[in-house]
Amino acid sequence: MKNSHKKLKILFLGESSGFISRKILRGVLSMRTEGFNWEIRCIQPSITVDELEKHRKQAKFDGIIARGLSPELARSINQLSTPCIFIRASEDESAEYINGPHVDDKAIGRLAGEEFSLLNLGYWGFVHWDGVMWSDARRRSFHSYATARAVNNETLCLPAETRHSWAAVETISKWLAPIPKPCGILACNDQAGIDVINAANKLGLSVPQEVAVIGVDNDRLLCETTSPSLSSIDLRGVDIGRAAAVALAKAMGILKEDAPSMLQPAKTVVRESSHEINKSMLTYQKALDYLAAQSLKGTSVSKLATACGVSRRGLERAFEKSTDTSPAVLIREMRIKAITDLLRDKSSTIESISQQAGFSEASGLSNFVKRMTGKSPGEFRGEG
C-alpha cells in the first residue's frame, strides 16, 4: 500500500442501525488496523443531495462507500469525481452504477433449500415481511429454488403492524397449524425465525422434528437466546465491509488491482432449530465460530470454554467426540494459518500484521512464526 502515511477522509453513507448494516460498517472500520490510515465519517442515507453537497465541500472526502441510497442520491454521487464504491442492496441490484460487493440474498434460497432437502422435508414455507425489499429478494430466491425442485411451498406475508409484537406469533400460528408436517420454514431474518419457533411452541409442535426453522443474518445474540437455538444463514456482513474498503482503496490507487477482495460466501450456521444436533458437535461448532473471530490473536482454552458455555473439561470432551485434535492445538493451528495468510497478502505490512496478531513488536511475530512453522515471515511473503 502506498501513501499510508497520509490520513484519508472516507464517508460511509448508509444505515448504521440494522444488524447487517452495523456488521458492514464494522468491516470497513476494521481495515484501519491493516494499514488503512482512514478517518471515517458515517452519515445516514436519508440525507438530501443538497445536504450531502454541503458535507462534501466542508469535509473534502477522499472516497465514499455507499449503500441503500435513493436513486436520485446515488446518481448524484455517481457523477462526482470522488471515488465511490456502491454496495449493492436488493432494491438497486440492477442499477448501472453498482460497482462493489453485495449482500448475497440470492444465495439464501439455495442454502436453506439445501438444508431442507438433506432433511428430506417435503413441504417448505417462507415468512416474509411485507413491503421490505430485502425480504422480498430472499422470498423470490427461496421460492425459485423450491419450484425448480418441485417442492410444495408457500409464503406468509406479515404486515408492518404485526411485526415486533406477539401479534406476529399469533399470525404465524394460524398459518403454520394446517401446513403438512414435517416441514421446513425459512424466515426472512432472525427475529422472524424466533417468532416461528414461538409459534411452533404455542401449537405444541416439536422443533426441529415437526418444524425445522432457519433464520437469516446469524445474529448470535438472538439465535442463542431462544429455545431451541436458531439455525441461521450468515451473510458475512463484516467481510462485505472489508471487501468494500479494499475496492475503494483500489479505486483511489492505494492498492493494486490484484489485491484480494477478502469477501467470503454466505454460509448456514446449524443450530438446534433445524437439526437434531449432538450436544458435543454443537459445542465444537460454537468453538469454531468463536475462534474464527479470534484467530489472529488466538485465545486460551479456558476463555474458549467460557465462550462456549461449558467447563474446560466439557470443552475437551466435546472435542474428543467431534474431532481428532484438541482445543489448544486448534487454537494454535487457526492462529498460525490466519497469520501466514496475511503474510502472503503483500498489501499488509509486517508491522500491521504484528499489531493485529497481538505482538508488541515485529520480532515477536517473527519468532512465533519461525517456531510454529520452521519458516521466517519473509519466506511466506515470497509465496504470495
Secondary structure, DSSP 8 states (H G I E B T S, - for coil): --STTS-EEEEEES--SSHHHHHHHHHHHHGGGGT--EEEEEE-TT--HHHHHHHHHHH--SEEEEES--HHHHHHHHTSSS-EEEEB-GGGTT-TT--S-B--THHHHHHHHHHHHHTT-SEEEEEEETT-HHHHHHHHHHHHHHHHTT-EEEEEEE-GGGTTSHHHHHHHHHHHTTS-SSEEEEESSHHHHHHHHHHHHHHT--TTTTEEEEEES--HHHHTTSSS--EEEE--HHHHHHHHHHHHHHHTTSS-TTS-------EEE--TTTS---HHHHHHHHHHHHHHHHTTT---HHHHHHHHTS-HHHHHHHHHHH-SS-HHHHHHHHHHHHHHHHHH-TTS-HHHHHHHTT-SSHHHHHHHHHHHHSS-HHHHHTT-
